[in-house]
Amino acid sequence: SYAVSRLGGNSYENQIGAGVSITYRETDWTHTLLFHRYARREVSLPATPASDRDGDQHKMGVYQTVDVKRLGLRLYAGFEHTWDRTQGSDYDCNTPRLVAGAGLWLPLDIYATAEYSYLHQDYLSPNSYDMAGRRRSDRRDSYTARLSRSITSHVDAYVEYRHMRNSSNVDTFSFVSTVVAAGVVINY
């Protein structure tokens, strides 16, 4: 995978990554996914002095999926763990994450999904924004609901609601975010 983000001004984030996954189908209605992903990030933030946050990220996880075919329902739950190691110790962290969700086919060929996730980012070094010199620790609850529908064999449309609440022991990083989005996805 490759991603480029322009963060404004002279700042940017580039990321290149690769991963491997294995899916084991236990029955015709259950399967387990195991994965590992590695990414190399190149980040530059305009600051005085310039902030260089290049680093490596490893992510491993396992998901279990159960399909209730007669209802058109899919249930899933998973666990991920991410290790971030970057230049600038403010961003070195370990992040365990729990996920649970469901997908359901509705009338008019609309697919509805709902997901909840909880993560705990445990930073490894004292945070430079905290005058007491504490290590940053964030806890985040995220909720997502999405309705999608195929328009043609290559075009899907969706509307999505996302809500996130991040609680941090370093107040600068506590926030609440709510996003409502709609879009079109073209698949080729």
PyMOL commands that set and color helices and strands:
alter all, ss='L'
color gray80, all
select helices_A, chain A and resi 69-71+89-91+107-109+171-173
alter helices_A, ss='H'
color red, helices_A
select strands_A, chain A and resi 2-8+11-27+30-45+51-52+55-68+73-86+93-106+110-126+135-150+155-168+175-186
alter strands_A, ss='S'
color yellow, strands_A
deselect
rebuild
show_as cartoon
